[in-house]
Amino acid sequence: MSRLILPLLFFLILLGCDDPMVLDKSKALNMLSECPDEYKLTKIMPLKTKYIDFRTGKTNELQKGYESLAEQGLIKLTKQGSLYHVTFTDKAKQLVLVSPKEVVKYNPNLVTAAFMGSSDRYVITSKRKVVEVLEIQETPQLNVAEAATELEIIEKTPFFFLEEAGKATSMRKYFMFRKTTDGWKYCKP
């Protein structure tokens, strides 16, 4: 009888152990929480800075947001005829992304706009965190897995009105994991 109980007990202990070669939703969420990727969890949006005409369509909707920024001392609105020009104050510098290289880190899809001398400046609108891993798609040939996640906004900046106006509140993000000899990894070495 003890010969049967001992192997059964050993098997149950093995089942309870976490296999590093298996990536499940819980393990992926833990890894993403331990090593948050600032660039993927920070939302940026373009803020038009030159020749803004608040009398037309989309910019008309944004006027209140621009005026609120001016009231908070983040920007200065200078009227030039019927158009406006925006300059940032020192107070806004921590939220303004000036360097195109920095913009690309946050969103590689913005590389063309960032480098083409646009009058837009990219600003941080919100910070998010991963709250749930929805699904994991493994590619065994490449030893990688892509996890689809659900995000939640944890901090809104004064520039958040740009997200609301642009309906850019996508709360899904994909993260890549790599399989090593020690198991699945997310954090960069």
C-alpha positions in Angstrom: 0.0 0.0 0.0 2.8 2.4 0.8 4.4 1.6 -2.5 1.3 3.0 -4.2 0.8 6.0 -2.0 4.4 7.3 -2.3 4.4 7.4 -6.2 0.9 8.9 -6.2 2.0 11.6 -3.7 5.1 12.4 -5.9 2.9 12.6 -9.0 0.5 15.1 -7.2 3.4 17.2 -6.1 4.7 17.3 -9.7 1.3 18.4 -11.0 1.3 21.3 -8.5 4.7 22.5 -9.7 4.9 25.3 -12.2 6.4 24.0 -15.5 8.6 26.7 -16.9 8.2 25.4 -20.4 4.4 26.0 -20.3 3.1 29.5 -20.8 -0.4 30.0 -19.5 -2.5 33.2 -19.0 -1.7 33.5 -15.3 2.1 33.1 -15.8 2.0 35.6 -18.7 0.1 38.2 -16.5 2.6 37.7 -13.7 5.6 38.3 -16.0 3.9 41.4 -17.5 3.3 42.8 -14.0 6.9 42.1 -12.9 8.4 43.8 -15.9 6.0 46.5 -17.3 7.0 48.0 -20.7 6.6 51.7 -20.2 6.5 52.3 -24.0 3.7 49.9 -24.7 1.7 50.9 -21.6 1.8 54.7 -22.4 -0.5 56.1 -24.9 0.7 59.1 -27.1 -1.3 61.2 -29.5 -0.4 64.1 -31.8 -1.2 67.6 -30.7 -1.4 70.2 -33.6 0.8 73.2 -32.8 0.6 75.5 -35.8 -2.1 77.0 -37.9 -5.0 75.7 -35.9 -8.4 76.8 -37.2 -11.0 76.2 -34.5 -13.8 77.1 -36.8 -13.7 73.8 -38.7 -14.9 70.3 -38.0 -12.6 68.3 -35.8 -10.5 71.2 -34.4 -13.7 72.9 -33.3 -14.4 69.9 -31.0 -10.8 70.2 -29.6 -11.0 73.9 -28.8 -12.1 73.4 -25.2 -9.3 71.0 -24.6 -6.7 73.5 -25.9 -8.2 76.3 -23.8 -8.1 74.0 -20.8 -4.4 73.4 -21.4 -3.8 77.1 -21.6 -5.7 77.7 -18.4 -3.6 75.0 -16.6 -0.4 76.8 -17.9 0.7 73.9 -20.1 0.5 75.8 -23.4 0.3 79.3 -24.7 -2.3 80.0 -27.4 -1.3 82.8 -29.7 -3.9 84.1 -32.2 -2.6 85.0 -35.6 -5.6 86.2 -37.6 -8.2 83.5 -37.5 -5.6 80.8 -36.8 -3.8 79.8 -33.6 -0.3 78.8 -32.8 0.6 76.7 -29.7 3.8 76.9 -27.7 4.5 74.6 -24.7 5.5 76.0 -21.3 8.1 74.5 -19.0 5.3 72.9 -17.0 4.3 70.7 -20.0 7.8 69.5 -20.9 7.5 66.2 -18.9 4.5 65.3 -21.0 5.7 66.5 -24.4 7.7 64.1 -26.6 9.9 66.2 -28.8 12.4 63.7 -30.2 11.2 61.6 -33.2 13.3 58.7 -31.8 11.3 58.8 -28.6 8.0 58.8 -30.5 9.0 55.7 -32.4 9.7 53.8 -29.1 6.1 54.4 -28.0 4.5 53.6 -31.4 6.6 52.4 -34.4 3.6 53.2 -36.7 4.3 56.9 -36.2 7.8 56.9 -37.7 6.8 58.7 -40.9 4.8 61.4 -39.2 7.5 61.9 -36.6 10.3 62.4 -39.0 8.6 64.4 -41.7 8.8 67.7 -40.0 5.1 67.8 -39.0 3.9 70.7 -36.9 2.4 68.0 -34.6 4.0 67.3 -31.3 3.4 64.0 -29.6 2.2 64.1 -26.0 1.5 61.5 -23.4 -2.3 61.2 -22.9 -2.6 58.2 -20.5 -0.7 55.4 -18.7 -2.2 51.9 -18.6 -1.6 48.6 -17.0 -2.4 45.0 -18.1 -5.4 43.6 -16.2 -6.0 40.4 -18.1 -4.4 38.1 -20.7 -7.1 37.2 -23.2 -5.3 34.6 -25.3 -1.8 33.3 -26.1 -0.7 32.2 -29.6 2.5 30.2 -29.6 4.8 29.8 -32.6 6.9 26.8 -31.7 9.1 27.0 -34.8 10.4 30.4 -33.6 10.2 29.8 -29.8 7.9 32.8 -29.3 4.4 33.5 -28.1 2.2 36.5 -28.6 -0.3 37.3 -25.8 -3.3 39.5 -26.4 -4.1 41.5 -23.3 -6.8 43.8 -22.0 -5.5 47.1 -20.6 -7.0 49.6 -18.1 -6.2 53.3 -17.8 -4.5 54.0 -14.5 -3.5 57.7 -15.1 -4.9 60.4 -17.4 -2.9 63.4 -18.3 -4.3 66.8 -19.2 -3.9 65.8 -22.8 -6.4 62.9 -22.5 -9.1 64.9 -24.4 -7.1 64.0 -27.6 -7.9 60.3 -27.0 -11.5 61.0 -26.4 -11.9 63.2 -29.5 -10.0 60.7 -31.7 -11.9 57.7 -30.3 -8.4 56.2 -29.8 -9.2 54.3 -26.6 -8.2 50.9 -27.8 -7.6 48.8 -24.7 -6.0 45.8 -26.3 -2.2 45.3 -26.7 -0.1 42.4 -27.8 3.1 41.4 -26.0 5.8 39.0 -27.3 7.3 36.3 -25.1 10.4 34.2 -25.9 11.1 30.6 -25.0 14.5 29.9 -23.7 16.2 26.8 -22.2 15.1 28.1 -18.8 11.5 28.5 -19.8 9.4 31.5 -21.0 10.7 35.0 -20.6 9.3 38.5 -21.1 11.7 40.9 -19.5 14.8 42.0 -21.4 18.1 40.7 -19.9 
